[in-house]
Every structure is written in structure tokens, then in C-alpha cells.
Amino acid sequence: MNVAVIIATIVIYIAVLFTVAYISGRRADNEGFFVGNRSSSWWMVMLAMVGAAMSGVTFVSVPGMVAASGFSYFQMALGFMTGYMVIAFLLIPLFYKMQLVSIYGYLEERFGVGAYKTGAWFFFISKLLGASVRLFLICAVLQLLLFEPYGLPFWLNAAITVLLVLLYTFQGGVKSLIWTDTLKTVCLILSIALSIWFVSQRLDLSFAEIVSTVKSDDRSRVFFFDDINDRRYFFKQFLAGLFSVIAMTGLDQDMMQRSLACKNYRDSQKNLVVSAVLQTIIIFVLLVLGVILYTFAERMGITLPAGSDNMFPTVATSSTMPLVVGVLFILGLVSSTYSAAGSALTALTTSFTIDILGGAKRFDDKRLTIVRKRVHICMAVAMFATICALFRLNSTNVIDAVYTLASYTYGPILGLFAFGIFTKWRVRGSYVGIVAIVAPILCFVLQQNSERWFNGYKFSYELLIVNALITFIGLVLLIKPKKR
């Protein structure tokens, strides 16, 4: 694919993105930055939620994973949809009732400052690593398609990418993200739908033939019930999806900032239910796209590089593919990844400013604005450093890395909220941090030895549930005795 076309596609999208961000966020104050002034329409937030959840990792990795895992990821998607219902009808009313800016304020009221800081720090680490992994993906693809042909180093690629994300989120925060994520959702859906249409045209397949081709392909198997030791086993995937979305959306400051921007909790519930259904459909269509792309590569004799994440960019930008498919791929990748990175950077700024520094209590509005902007820059620098470190590690399956990291870092947060919501017990708050650190360590030991200890059973993403359970048990051991 012509480098000039890649550059032109990226530049045009970024110009539109900055225009939307400037118009929507030019008058944003601190409340607008943190929660969008709680004035956004539910349908707008819904579109933004779809865009935020569908990162560049989903766009690139899901089509590529069908070769090894079939449609098993759709089992997780069914868990995602169920998890969204839990968030909508359990967590949303609670968060709106408390009028929270940061959802970790719940932990302070329920358990005290120790638990509050623990939740905030675990979110900070989780989001920094997760967002950096997602942004690393676009940097890796751009390095392959754009920077390597000119002999430019990866660090320059990462620096430019992070700088662009910093600039378009610097002023507006959540108020801008609602609009830019909506733009991203529209671009993502168009990219997927048009890619399928153009590739099927290249293969001379009608709609009925597309359905027949996918249905007859061995890679389109959805459900796996036969082997509990298989990481694709249905209940492993479904439960992992259910609890992952509760932890990574419902207990994630990044994602919940959008839902808390709705006018009231009922609008927020509508946003979550509709976005859950739409996301499930998009994931299924991405899996269909994966089968079609593999079929195209086999018929055209395209040699695919190692690593499932390289399949989509290699096929989409090959000389045998119409140019428009390569343009659509770049558009989908750039729109999804920049949006996800922007929202993560905003959430990191919010959590560090409000939760860790205690900005809302310590500073007046003018001083808070200054602190918030400085923190925003520092978060961008931290993200840049993490991306460069990931490049050194050279991960080949980004979506697997995202959920593996989440299993360790979101588990304690899930355990803390579950204990707080489903019990009335008080705990010794000063020891909560120790429990939250010990739980992931025990999970690591368990994962390393599970095949030997449990007759060949190997943990997958359901390790998140075990992590949360260990945290819950640890909190039980910290229960304060009732006073007589």
C-alpha cells in the first residue's frame, strides 16, 4: 500500500478529530473535563461507549484470532452482554445516588481511605498498562507500514502518537470524548461493513455465499463444551467475559466517566443496554470478517507473517486487495485506537487528580485546573515510556495480553466492590492494601502450577474471578468484631 495514502488517511482523520474535540470542549471547565457536566444525551453516550469498548485491539486482533480459536471469542461476547446488564441495574443506580466523580469514592465511604487509595492505585496501574498495550498496537502497525520504510525509530512513532492523543484531550476531557468517541464508532462500523463488502466483491461472493462460506468453514465454530481444560471451553469464556466487563467497564473510571455523564441513571441504563447489544453484533461481524480475510489470503496465495495480530494489516494492505480496503483498515485502526487512548488518558488524569492527590478536597477550582493539566502531561509521558517498554518485550497477541493483565490488576478491585455491595461488614482498612497485593501473587502461583495440581486444568481469563474471590476471602479475615 502506498505510504502517501496511509499518511493522507491519518492526517485527514486527525484533522476531523481535532476539529470535533475543539468545538465540543473549548468551554469545558473541571466538571466538564471529569464528568461532562452530567448533561449528555443517552444515545450519544451509547455511541461513545461502543467506540470506547471497541479499541484497536478488538479491530485488529479479533479477526486474526479465528485461525487458532474459531469463533470462541463470541462466547466471551455473550458474557460481556450479561455483564452490562449487571452494571446497568446494580452499579449505575448506586453511583448516581452517591453523585460520584470518581467511582472509587464508594470505597472511601464504605471502607475508609485505605481501601479508597488501594482501588485508585490498582485502577491506575491497570489502566496505564491496558491503555499502553492498546496504543502499542497502532504504533506497531504504523511502524510496519509507515516508519520502517523510512528508517525511523519506534520511539519517534510512539512519541508522535501519544502527543496527538494528549493534544486532543487536553482541554475538553470527557466533554470532548463523548463526541470524538461517537465519531470513532461511526468510522469503525463503516470500516468493518465496507471491508466485508469489498473483500466479498473481490471473491465474487454474494451475501448468501458469504453466509455459506463462513458457515462451512471449520474456523467458524462458536461453542466449545467438550474439554474443560481447553481455554476455549464455554463456561471459561462466558464467565470470563461476564466478570471482565463488570471489572473493566463497571469498575473502571475510564468507561464509567461516560455513563456518569448522562442526565440521570435511567438514561445511563438505556445507554448501557443498547451499547451492549450493538457491541455483541460488531464482535460477531468482526469474526465473520476474519474468516473472509483468511479465505481471501488462501485463494490469493498471500503469505501471512507470524502472529495473529499481523493478519488483518497484511491482507488489507496487500497489492492483491483493492486500495479502498487498505484505506478502510487504516481508518478503522486509527479511529478506534486514538479514541480508546484518549479516553484512557483522561481517566488516568481524573483518577490521579481526584483519588490519589485528593484534588477536589485540597484545591480551589483555579488551582485544580492547573494541577489537572500538569497531571495530564505526566500521564502522557508515563504512557509513552510504557509503550516503549512493550516494544522491547515484542508481544505478538495483544488481545491476550490485555485480558491477562486485567485478570491480575482488576481482580482486587472486583473483590473490593463485591464485598462492599453484598455484605454489611466493616473491615480493618489499613490492611486492605496488603490483601490486594497478596491476591494477584497467589493467582500467579496458582496459574503456574494449575496443570500439575488440578489434573491438567489450565487457567485462562477466568483467573480474574479467582483473584476477586481471594481478595473477598482476605477481606473476610479483616472483619472488625462488633462492639458490645
N, C-alpha and C positions, 0 to 999 in steps of 0.2 A: 504493500500500500504506500502511496506517495506521502512522503513526510510533510510536504506542504499542505496536503489535505488534512492530515492529522492536526497540524498546528492551527489551520483555519477553523476547524471544528471546535477545538478547545477554546480559541480566542473568542469566537462568536458566542459560545455558551457562557463563558466567564463574563463577557460584556453584558449579556442579558441578566445574569445572576447579580452582578454588582448594581445594575440599574434597579432591579426589583428590591434588593437589600437596602439601597439608599432611600428609595421612595417610601418604603414601609417602615424604616427605622430611624429616619432623620430627626424625629422629635421624641425619641424614646427616652424616658427617664429610668431611674433604677427599677421601679416596679415594672416598667415595660420590658427592661432587659431580663429580669428574673422570671416574671410570670405573664408577660404580655398584657398587663393591666386587667387581666381576667375579663376580657371583652370580646374574645374571638368567637365567631360562629362555629357551631359543632361540625358542620360539613367541611369547613375549611381546615379545622384541626384534624378531622378524619383523613383528609387527603395528605396532610402533613405527616400524620402518624404512619401511613402506608409508606411514604417516601423515606421516613426516618428508619423504619424497620427493614426496608429493602435496601441494604447497603450494597456497595460494590462487591463485597464478599459474596452476597447472595446472587448477584447478577452474573458473576464470573464463575464461582465455584459450583453452584447447583447444577448447571448444565454439564459441567465436566465430571461430576461425581457419578453420573448414571452408569458409566462403564464398569465401575467397581461395585457400586451399591444399588444399582437399579433405581426404582422409584421409592426406595425405603425412606428417603427423607420426607416423603409425603406423610408417613406415619407420625413424624415429629410435627408436621404442619397441623395435623388433626389435634395433637396435644397443644399446640400454640393456640388454636381457636378456643379450646376448652379453657385454657389459662386466661385468655382475655375475658371470658365470662366471669371468672373468679375476681379478676381485677375490677371489672365494671361494677359488680354488685356487692363486693366485700370491702375493697380498699378505697374506691373512689368516694363513697359516702363518708367514710372515716376522715379522709384527707380534707375534704371540703368542709366538714363540720369543724375541724380544727383550724381552718384557714391557713394552711401551711405554705410557706415559700419554699422551704426545703423539707422534703418528706421525712428526713432524719430527725426533724424536730419532734416527731412522735416518740422516738426512742428516749429523748431527753425527758419528756413528760412522763413516760411510763417507767423508766429505769434510772434516770439521772444522767448527769453529764458524762460519766464514764462510758456508758452504752452509746450515748449520742455521738461522742467522738470516735468510738470504735466503728460504728456504722458509717460515719462520714469518711474515715480513713480507708476502710475497705472498699467503699464506693470509689473513692479517689484512685486507688490502685487499680481496681477492676476497670474503670472507665479509661484511665490512661493507657493501660495495656491493650484493652479491647479496641479502642479508637485508633491506636497506633498500628495495630495489626491490620485493621481495615484500610487505613490510609497507606500502609506499606504496600498493599495490593496494587493500588493505582500507580504508585511510584515504580513498582516492579514492572508493570505493563508499559508505562511510559519510558522506562529505561530501555526496555527491549525494542520498542517501536520508534522512539524519538531521540533519546540521549546517546545511546550506544553508537548509532550510525555516525554521530559527530564526535565521538570520543570524549563525551562529557561525563564527569564523575557522578556517582549516585547521590553524594551529599548535596550537590547543587540542585539536583532534581528534587530531593526531599525539602530543601530549604525554600525553593520557589513554591512548591505545593503548599507547605504549611503557612508561608507568608500570605498567599492568596486567601486561605481559609481564615487567617487572623484578620485580614483587612475587611472582608465582607461581613464578619460577625462583630466587629469591634464596637460599633455604636448601638445597633438595634437589639442584639441578643435574641430572646425568644420572639419578640415582636416581629423581627425580620425573618426568623426561621420559619414561622408559620407560613409566610408567603413563599420563601425560597424552597421549602420542602414541598409545597404544592406544585411549584414549577418542576421540581425534580420528579415527583410522582407522574405527572403528565408525560415528561420526556421518557421516563423509564417504561411506562406502559406502551407508548408508541414505539419505542426501540424494540421491545420484545415482540409485539404483534407484527410489526413490519419486517423484522428479521425472519420470522417464521414464513411470512408471505413470500418474500423474495427468494429465500432458500428453496421453498417448495416449488416456486416457479422455475428455478434453475434445475430442479429434479423432475420437472413435468408432473407434479403431483397435484391432483385436485384435493378438495377438503376431505372427501370420503376416502381418498387414497392415503392422505396423511393419517387419518384415524386408523386405517387398516395397517399401514406401515408401523405405526407406533404400537398398536395392539399386538401384532405378531412378533415384535422384537423382544428377545429374551431380556433386554435391559429395561423393559417397562414393567417388570414385576413390582407390585406395590407392597403387598403384605407378606410378612415372614413370621410364621408361627412354629416352624419345625425344630429349631435348635436354640435353646435358651442361652447357649454360650456364644452364639453369633451376635455381634454388635448390632446387627440389623433386626434382631428379634423385636416383634411388635411392641410388647409391653415395655421393653427398654426404651424404645424410641418414643412411644406415646407419653410415658411418664416423664422422660427427659424433656420432651417438648413442653408438657404441661407446667412443670416446675421451673424450667428455664425461662419461659415467658413471664411467669409470676415474678421471678427474681430479676431478670434482665429488662423487664418493662415496668411491672408494677412496683418494684422496689428500686428502680433506677431513676435517679434525679433527672437524667437526660430525657428519658421518654416521658416521665410524668410531668415535666415542666409544660409540655404541650397540653396534656389533658387538664391540668390545673389552670390553663389559660381560657377554658370555656366559661360561659356566663354563669352556669350553675352545674350541680352534679348530675342532673338528668341529661343535660346536653352532653356532658362528658361521657356518660354511659352510652348514649347513642353513637358518639364518635368511636368508642372502643368496639362495640358490637359490629358496626358496619365495616370498620377497617379490618377487623379480624377475618370476616368473610372474604373481603377483597384480597387480603394478603394470601389466604389459602388458595384462591383461584390463581393468583400470579405465580405462586410457587409451583403449582401443578403445570402451568403453561411453560415455565422455565425448564421443568423436567422433560416436557414434550420437545422443547427446543433442543435439549441435549441429545435426544435420540436422533432428531433430524440432522443435527450437525455431524454426529458420528457417522450416520448413513451417508451424508454428503462426502465426508472425508474418505470413507472406504471406496465409494464409487469413483471419486476423482483421483485416488491414489495419493492423497496428501499424507506425508509422514508427520505424525504427531510427536512433539517432544515429551520428555518425561514430566510427570506432574499433571494432575487433572486440571489445575488452575490455568494451565497453558493451552488447553484445547480450544476454548472459545476464541481467545485473541488470535491464535494461529490460523484457525479456519476462517474466521470473519475477515481477516486482513490478507488472506492468500490471493494470489493472482487469478485463481480459478473462480473466485467469488465476485459477484457484482460489486462495484465500488460503493454503492449505497449501503450495503450490509456492513462494510468496514466503518463507514461514517456513523451508522446507527449504533454499532458496538461502542465506538469512542464516545458518542453522545450519552448512551446509557451508563457507561462506566464512569465518565466524568461527573455527570449529574448526580448519580447515586452516591458516589464516594465523597465528593465535596460537601454535599448536603449532610451526610452522616458525620463527617469530620467536624463540620461547623457546629452541629448540634452538640456533639461531644465536648468540643472546646468551650462552648457556652455553659454546659452543665458542670464541667470541671471548675470553671470560674465561679459559678454560683455556689457550688458546694464548698470550695476552699474559702471563699469570701464570707459566706454566711455561717457555715458549720464549723470550719476549723479555726478561722480567725475571729469568729463571732462578730462580724462586721455590722450587722443590724443593731446590735446592742452597744457596740463600742463607739461607733462613728455617727456623726450627723450626716445628712443626705449629701452635702457637698464633699465631705471627706470620703464618704463611702464610694462616690463616683470615681474619685482619684485612685483609691485602693483597688476597686474593681478593675479598672483599666490596666493597672500595673500587674495585677494577678493574671489578667487575660494574656498579657505578653509573656509572662513567666510560664504559663501553661503551654503556650505555643512552643517555647524553647524546649520544655520537657518532652513534648510530643515529638519534636524534631530529633532529639537525642535518642529517644526510644526507637523511632523508625530506623535510624542508622544502625542501632544495635541489632534489630531484627534482620536487617540486610546482611549483617555478618553471620547470623545464625542460618540464613538461607532456608526459611520454611517453604515447603512445597505444597502444603494443603492448608490454606488459610482458614477455611470454614471450620476445619477440625481444630485448629489452634484456638479459634475464638471460643468454641464451646468447651474445650478442655480447660482453658484459663477460667472460664465462667464457673466451671464445676468447683474450682478451688476458691475463687475470690468472692463469688456471690453466695456460697453456701452459708457462711456465718451470718450474712445479712438476712437471708431467708429464715434461718433458725431463730434469730432475734425477733423478727416481726411475728413469726408464728407463735412463739412463746408469749409475746406481748398481747396478741389478739385473742388467743384461745385459752389463756389462763389469767387468773387474777393475782397470782403470786408476785411478791416483791423479792428482789434478789440483792446480793451484795454487789453493788455497781462497780466498785473498784477492781473487781476480779473478772469482769466481763471480757475485757481485752485479752486476758490470758486464755480464756476458753476459746475465743475467736481465733487465736493464733494456733492453739493446740489442735483444733478440729481439722484444718487443712493438712497439718503434718501427719496426723493419724490416717487421713484419707490417702495421702501419698504412700504411706507404708502399706495400707490395705490394697491399693491398686497394684503395687509392685509384687505383691505376694498372693493375690487372689486366685490365680490359676492353680497354685500349689496347695493353697488352704481350702479351696471350695470346689475341688474336683473339676478343674478346667474352666471355671467361670471367670470371665474377664470383664471388668467394669468398663463401661463406655460413659456417655454423658450423664447417665443416671447417678454417677458419683456425686453430683450436686445434691441429690436427695439424702444420700448418706452423710454428707458433710453437714447439711442442715440438721439432720437427726442427732448427730454427735454434739453439735452446738446446743441443741434443745436439751439433751441429757445433761450436758455440762452446766446449763443454767439451772436445771432442777437441783443439782448439787449445791448451788449457791443460794437457794431459797432461804430467806430470813425467817426464823421462828416467830410465830405470832406472839405478841405481847399479852401477858395475862392481865 
